[in-house]
Amino acid sequence: MKRTGYTAKALPFTRKMVIASVNSNKKSAIHCLTEIDISKAKRKINKHFKDTGEKISFTACIVKCFAETIKEFPEMNSFIRRNKLIILEDINISVLVEREIKGLKVPEPLGVQKAGEKSILEISREIRTAQQNKGNELGDLGNTRWVKFIPGFLLRSFIRIADRNIKMAKKYGKLSVTAVGMYSKTPLWFIPHGTATVLITVGSIKKKRKKDKVREKLCITLSFDHEIIDGAPAARFVSRFAEIAGNISIA
């Protein structure tokens, strides 16, 4: 057999969805890269694990702090549709959960409903359950398996339409969290893409020594849809989010 010098593999549908999402995202976002002291939060998580054996998802902590901050900035829980600002009543937050589908590790959105009314433990258990989901199709987490039947050339249009759909917004929210950097030991931040009005991208955790104490700092990026949110409100949101994250309650 003649050597070609390369291997050709079919793109999985999950990768086609990512490509369509990137190409359909025309929003003008403003980004804030910062560090948040999460030393207290980590101590509480470690104590809970020592006392109960239950490992709390740190992403759940971010989701809860996000929801608590949004309560003070309700106008950010919104999106534009037909020249009107649609402000959602429930704080639903979309979380990218990595799980295994047919031998591949793929990210899938989980809509955490009414996140502001749940404890960190409740959100963590919801995320853990989603990660262990044994469904073999993309969409099993949200009963949207039908999405794989959309032709590739229509995916971009579908994502643009879904971005302005009230039913989809109520299910998944216009707020999103992705924890792509939790697996790195090197300090790093990510500049994400996405259609959320407010998107939190969790980077790595680095340790800093201050006098005789070691503080844990979270590298984090907060992105805002500039069509809705200006720089000053975004800065106030980031400041308040950092305050809440530094004094969270696990239960």
Contacts in CASP RR format, 6 or more apart in sequence:
PFRMAT RR
TARGET T0000
AUTHOR 0000-0000-0000
METHOD contacts of the structure
MODEL  1
MKRTGYTAKALPFTRKMVIASVNSNKKSAIHCLTEIDISKAKRKINKHFK
DTGEKISFTACIVKCFAETIKEFPEMNSFIRRNKLIILEDINISVLVERE
IKGLKVPEPLGVQKAGEKSILEISREIRTAQQNKGNELGDLGNTRWVKFI
PGFLLRSFIRIADRNIKMAKKYGKLSVTAVGMYSKTPLWFIPHGTATVLI
TVGSIKKKRKKDKVREKLCITLSFDHEIIDGAPAARFVSRFAEIAGNISI
A
11 19 0 8 1.000
12 104 0 8 1.000
12 106 0 8 1.000
13 138 0 8 1.000
13 148 0 8 1.000
14 101 0 8 1.000
14 104 0 8 1.000
14 106 0 8 1.000
14 107 0 8 1.000
14 138 0 8 1.000
16 152 0 8 1.000
16 155 0 8 1.000
17 138 0 8 1.000
17 147 0 8 1.000
17 155 0 8 1.000
19 155 0 8 1.000
20 152 0 8 1.000
20 155 0 8 1.000
20 156 0 8 1.000
20 158 0 8 1.000
20 159 0 8 1.000
21 159 0 8 1.000
21 193 0 8 1.000
21 194 0 8 1.000
21 195 0 8 1.000
22 193 0 8 1.000
23 156 0 8 1.000
24 156 0 8 1.000
24 157 0 8 1.000
24 159 0 8 1.000
24 160 0 8 1.000
24 163 0 8 1.000
24 195 0 8 1.000
25 193 0 8 1.000
25 194 0 8 1.000
25 195 0 8 1.000
27 194 0 8 1.000
27 195 0 8 1.000
27 225 0 8 1.000
27 226 0 8 1.000
27 227 0 8 1.000
28 225 0 8 1.000
28 226 0 8 1.000
28 227 0 8 1.000
29 194 0 8 1.000
29 199 0 8 1.000
29 223 0 8 1.000
29 224 0 8 1.000
29 225 0 8 1.000
29 226 0 8 1.000
30 223 0 8 1.000
30 224 0 8 1.000
30 226 0 8 1.000
30 229 0 8 1.000
30 231 0 8 1.000
30 234 0 8 1.000
31 191 0 8 1.000
31 221 0 8 1.000
31 222 0 8 1.000
31 223 0 8 1.000
31 224 0 8 1.000
32 221 0 8 1.000
32 222 0 8 1.000
32 223 0 8 1.000
32 224 0 8 1.000
32 234 0 8 1.000
32 235 0 8 1.000
32 238 0 8 1.000
33 189 0 8 1.000
33 219 0 8 1.000
33 220 0 8 1.000
33 221 0 8 1.000
34 220 0 8 1.000
34 221 0 8 1.000
34 222 0 8 1.000
34 238 0 8 1.000
34 242 0 8 1.000
35 206 0 8 1.000
35 217 0 8 1.000
35 218 0 8 1.000
35 219 0 8 1.000
35 220 0 8 1.000
36 217 0 8 1.000
36 218 0 8 1.000
36 220 0 8 1.000
36 241 0 8 1.000
36 242 0 8 1.000
36 245 0 8 1.000
36 246 0 8 1.000
37 215 0 8 1.000
37 216 0 8 1.000
37 217 0 8 1.000
37 218 0 8 1.000
37 242 0 8 1.000
37 246 0 8 1.000
38 61 0 8 1.000
38 205 0 8 1.000
38 216 0 8 1.000
38 217 0 8 1.000
38 218 0 8 1.000
38 245 0 8 1.000
38 246 0 8 1.000
39 214 0 8 1.000
39 215 0 8 1.000
39 216 0 8 1.000
40 246 0 8 1.000
40 247 0 8 1.000
40 248 0 8 1.000
41 58 0 8 1.000
41 61 0 8 1.000
41 245 0 8 1.000
41 246 0 8 1.000
41 248 0 8 1.000
42 58 0 8 1.000
42 205 0 8 1.000
42 216 0 8 1.000
44 248 0 8 1.000
44 249 0 8 1.000
44 250 0 8 1.000
45 56 0 8 1.000
45 58 0 8 1.000
45 61 0 8 1.000
45 250 0 8 1.000
48 54 0 8 1.000
48 56 0 8 1.000
48 250 0 8 1.000
49 55 0 8 1.000
49 56 0 8 1.000
54 121 0 8 1.000
56 120 0 8 1.000
56 121 0 8 1.000
56 124 0 8 1.000
56 250 0 8 1.000
57 123 0 8 1.000
57 124 0 8 1.000
57 127 0 8 1.000
57 128 0 8 1.000
58 179 0 8 1.000
58 182 0 8 1.000
58 202 0 8 1.000
59 95 0 8 1.000
59 127 0 8 1.000
59 177 0 8 1.000
59 179 0 8 1.000
59 182 0 8 1.000
59 202 0 8 1.000
60 120 0 8 1.000
60 121 0 8 1.000
60 123 0 8 1.000
60 124 0 8 1.000
60 126 0 8 1.000
60 127 0 8 1.000
61 120 0 8 1.000
61 245 0 8 1.000
61 248 0 8 1.000
62 177 0 8 1.000
62 179 0 8 1.000
62 200 0 8 1.000
62 202 0 8 1.000
62 245 0 8 1.000
63 93 0 8 1.000
63 95 0 8 1.000
63 112 0 8 1.000
63 115 0 8 1.000
63 123 0 8 1.000
63 177 0 8 1.000
64 115 0 8 1.000
64 116 0 8 1.000
64 118 0 8 1.000
64 119 0 8 1.000
64 120 0 8 1.000
64 123 0 8 1.000
64 248 0 8 1.000
65 241 0 8 1.000
65 244 0 8 1.000
65 245 0 8 1.000
65 248 0 8 1.000
66 93 0 8 1.000
66 115 0 8 1.000
66 175 0 8 1.000
66 177 0 8 1.000
66 198 0 8 1.000
66 200 0 8 1.000
66 241 0 8 1.000
67 91 0 8 1.000
67 93 0 8 1.000
67 115 0 8 1.000
67 116 0 8 1.000
67 118 0 8 1.000
68 116 0 8 1.000
68 244 0 8 1.000
69 237 0 8 1.000
69 240 0 8 1.000
69 241 0 8 1.000
69 244 0 8 1.000
70 76 0 8 1.000
70 77 0 8 1.000
70 91 0 8 1.000
70 116 0 8 1.000
70 175 0 8 1.000
70 198 0 8 1.000
71 91 0 8 1.000
71 116 0 8 1.000
72 240 0 8 1.000
73 233 0 8 1.000
73 236 0 8 1.000
73 237 0 8 1.000
73 240 0 8 1.000
74 87 0 8 1.000
75 85 0 8 1.000
75 87 0 8 1.000
75 228 0 8 1.000
76 175 0 8 1.000
76 197 0 8 1.000
76 198 0 8 1.000
76 224 0 8 1.000
76 228 0 8 1.000
76 229 0 8 1.000
76 233 0 8 1.000
76 237 0 8 1.000
77 87 0 8 1.000
77 88 0 8 1.000
77 91 0 8 1.000
77 173 0 8 1.000
77 174 0 8 1.000
77 175 0 8 1.000
77 197 0 8 1.000
78 85 0 8 1.000
78 86 0 8 1.000
78 87 0 8 1.000
78 88 0 8 1.000
78 174 0 8 1.000
78 197 0 8 1.000
78 228 0 8 1.000
79 85 0 8 1.000
79 86 0 8 1.000
79 163 0 8 1.000
79 164 0 8 1.000
79 169 0 8 1.000
79 174 0 8 1.000
79 197 0 8 1.000
79 225 0 8 1.000
79 228 0 8 1.000
80 86 0 8 1.000
80 164 0 8 1.000
80 227 0 8 1.000
80 228 0 8 1.000
81 164 0 8 1.000
81 166 0 8 1.000
82 164 0 8 1.000
85 228 0 8 1.000
86 166 0 8 1.000
86 169 0 8 1.000
88 169 0 8 1.000
88 170 0 8 1.000
88 173 0 8 1.000
88 174 0 8 1.000
90 113 0 8 1.000
90 114 0 8 1.000
90 170 0 8 1.000
91 114 0 8 1.000
91 115 0 8 1.000
91 116 0 8 1.000
91 175 0 8 1.000
92 111 0 8 1.000
92 112 0 8 1.000
92 113 0 8 1.000
92 114 0 8 1.000
92 115 0 8 1.000
92 170 0 8 1.000
92 171 0 8 1.000
92 172 0 8 1.000
92 173 0 8 1.000
92 175 0 8 1.000
93 111 0 8 1.000
93 112 0 8 1.000
93 115 0 8 1.000
93 173 0 8 1.000
93 175 0 8 1.000
93 176 0 8 1.000
93 177 0 8 1.000
94 109 0 8 1.000
94 110 0 8 1.000
94 111 0 8 1.000
94 112 0 8 1.000
94 172 0 8 1.000
94 173 0 8 1.000
94 175 0 8 1.000
94 176 0 8 1.000
94 177 0 8 1.000
94 196 0 8 1.000
95 109 0 8 1.000
95 110 0 8 1.000
95 111 0 8 1.000
95 112 0 8 1.000
95 127 0 8 1.000
95 176 0 8 1.000
95 177 0 8 1.000
95 178 0 8 1.000
96 107 0 8 1.000
96 108 0 8 1.000
96 109 0 8 1.000
96 110 0 8 1.000
96 176 0 8 1.000
96 177 0 8 1.000
96 178 0 8 1.000
96 179 0 8 1.000
96 180 0 8 1.000
97 107 0 8 1.000
97 108 0 8 1.000
97 109 0 8 1.000
97 110 0 8 1.000
97 127 0 8 1.000
97 130 0 8 1.000
97 131 0 8 1.000
97 141 0 8 1.000
98 105 0 8 1.000
98 106 0 8 1.000
98 107 0 8 1.000
98 108 0 8 1.000
98 131 0 8 1.000
99 105 0 8 1.000
99 106 0 8 1.000
99 108 0 8 1.000
99 130 0 8 1.000
99 131 0 8 1.000
99 132 0 8 1.000
99 133 0 8 1.000
99 141 0 8 1.000
100 106 0 8 1.000
101 108 0 8 1.000
101 135 0 8 1.000
101 136 0 8 1.000
101 137 0 8 1.000
101 138 0 8 1.000
102 136 0 8 1.000
106 138 0 8 1.000
107 178 0 8 1.000
108 130 0 8 1.000
108 138 0 8 1.000
108 139 0 8 1.000
108 140 0 8 1.000
108 141 0 8 1.000
109 141 0 8 1.000
109 172 0 8 1.000
109 176 0 8 1.000
110 126 0 8 1.000
110 127 0 8 1.000
110 130 0 8 1.000
110 141 0 8 1.000
110 142 0 8 1.000
111 141 0 8 1.000
111 142 0 8 1.000
111 171 0 8 1.000
111 172 0 8 1.000
111 173 0 8 1.000
112 118 0 8 1.000
112 123 0 8 1.000
112 126 0 8 1.000
112 127 0 8 1.000
115 123 0 8 1.000
118 126 0 8 1.000
119 250 0 8 1.000
119 251 0 8 1.000
120 248 0 8 1.000
120 249 0 8 1.000
120 250 0 8 1.000
120 251 0 8 1.000
121 250 0 8 1.000
121 251 0 8 1.000
130 141 0 8 1.000
133 140 0 8 1.000
133 141 0 8 1.000
137 145 0 8 1.000
137 148 0 8 1.000
138 145 0 8 1.000
138 147 0 8 1.000
138 148 0 8 1.000
139 145 0 8 1.000
139 147 0 8 1.000
139 148 0 8 1.000
142 171 0 8 1.000
147 158 0 8 1.000
150 158 0 8 1.000
159 195 0 8 1.000
162 168 0 8 1.000
163 195 0 8 1.000
173 196 0 8 1.000
174 196 0 8 1.000
174 197 0 8 1.000
174 198 0 8 1.000
175 196 0 8 1.000
175 197 0 8 1.000
175 198 0 8 1.000
175 199 0 8 1.000
176 194 0 8 1.000
176 196 0 8 1.000
176 198 0 8 1.000
176 199 0 8 1.000
176 200 0 8 1.000
177 199 0 8 1.000
177 200 0 8 1.000
177 201 0 8 1.000
177 202 0 8 1.000
178 192 0 8 1.000
178 199 0 8 1.000
178 200 0 8 1.000
178 201 0 8 1.000
178 202 0 8 1.000
179 202 0 8 1.000
179 203 0 8 1.000
180 190 0 8 1.000
180 192 0 8 1.000
180 201 0 8 1.000
180 202 0 8 1.000
180 203 0 8 1.000
181 188 0 8 1.000
181 190 0 8 1.000
181 202 0 8 1.000
181 203 0 8 1.000
181 204 0 8 1.000
181 219 0 8 1.000
182 202 0 8 1.000
182 203 0 8 1.000
182 204 0 8 1.000
182 205 0 8 1.000
184 203 0 8 1.000
184 204 0 8 1.000
185 204 0 8 1.000
186 204 0 8 1.000
187 204 0 8 1.000
187 206 0 8 1.000
187 219 0 8 1.000
188 203 0 8 1.000
188 204 0 8 1.000
188 219 0 8 1.000
189 201 0 8 1.000
189 203 0 8 1.000
189 219 0 8 1.000
189 220 0 8 1.000
189 221 0 8 1.000
190 201 0 8 1.000
190 203 0 8 1.000
190 221 0 8 1.000
191 201 0 8 1.000
191 221 0 8 1.000
191 223 0 8 1.000
192 199 0 8 1.000
192 201 0 8 1.000
192 221 0 8 1.000
192 223 0 8 1.000
194 223 0 8 1.000
196 223 0 8 1.000
196 225 0 8 1.000
197 224 0 8 1.000
197 225 0 8 1.000
197 228 0 8 1.000
197 229 0 8 1.000
198 222 0 8 1.000
198 223 0 8 1.000
198 224 0 8 1.000
198 225 0 8 1.000
198 229 0 8 1.000
198 237 0 8 1.000
199 222 0 8 1.000
199 223 0 8 1.000
199 224 0 8 1.000
200 220 0 8 1.000
200 221 0 8 1.000
200 222 0 8 1.000
200 223 0 8 1.000
201 220 0 8 1.000
201 221 0 8 1.000
201 222 0 8 1.000
201 223 0 8 1.000
202 218 0 8 1.000
202 220 0 8 1.000
203 218 0 8 1.000
203 219 0 8 1.000
203 220 0 8 1.000
203 221 0 8 1.000
204 219 0 8 1.000
205 216 0 8 1.000
205 217 0 8 1.000
205 218 0 8 1.000
205 219 0 8 1.000
206 216 0 8 1.000
206 217 0 8 1.000
206 219 0 8 1.000
207 214 0 8 1.000
207 215 0 8 1.000
207 216 0 8 1.000
207 217 0 8 1.000
208 214 0 8 1.000
208 215 0 8 1.000
208 216 0 8 1.000
208 217 0 8 1.000
209 215 0 8 1.000
218 245 0 8 1.000
222 234 0 8 1.000
222 237 0 8 1.000
222 238 0 8 1.000
222 241 0 8 1.000
224 231 0 8 1.000
224 234 0 8 1.000
224 237 0 8 1.000
229 237 0 8 1.000
END
